Amino acid sequence: MCHAMWARDGRALADFYATALGTAVSQSYPDEHGNEAACAFSVNGAMYLFYTSPSYQAPHWPEDELPFHMDLAFPDVTTAEKRLLEMGATKPGHQPGGEQWTVLLDPSGQPFCIHQTH
């Protein structure tokens, strides 16, 4: 399974999610000029791939429909939320999950959800 996301700075976004998931970026892919175009890491058999796209625009959530978003589970969601906010995530006012999950925006402006590990 592979999850792919785009951002203006794919390396920075890859570093954010890798740190959030307790790992590090392990692969880098160059473009035709040798510049880093994508970065990846794997967790529990799933590959997370982050592309750099200078034309990337963050979605206008919740107005824009999201074709994909990250959904991350943590044993202590309160501590995880605090850590993610310190790492550069932000918490929007619109929180449709109630007590079930919390929506955060990653540093590129893309929504992702966090919830308690079951």
Steps between C-alpha positions, in 0.01 A plus 500: 500500500630845411370840611612793285469871581617820335633819657712799404777334702462123489808444719366723779162327492664156494711597801188622685305177451803275553569669833131480593508125433830442682723435201716688249501559125684205349481557125542790262415512131659749258340674205663501154741775616612314813297718739309329777143461366352258753575346838366189666495286811322182602308410815338162564522398135347822365708741293448876540618702200521881490548690175626857462277711277570876474140551382346317798202678658359388835133400490243742636369260757220438591363655179714284268436128486807300599586202278741379770621595846718344767331339800749439781439307823692557823484330842491846667320731257524805732879477515517430126289808421725721712812358334358538147405862569855565627631343175308748285147362464207733566153428635209641299181614669284255302514168687241257356626198697373602843662269755583239233789676322675834466580671171837674468661671202852387416767763420396495133137580591358152436251363755578179684323328787632364826320264735559266791645156421229235549 
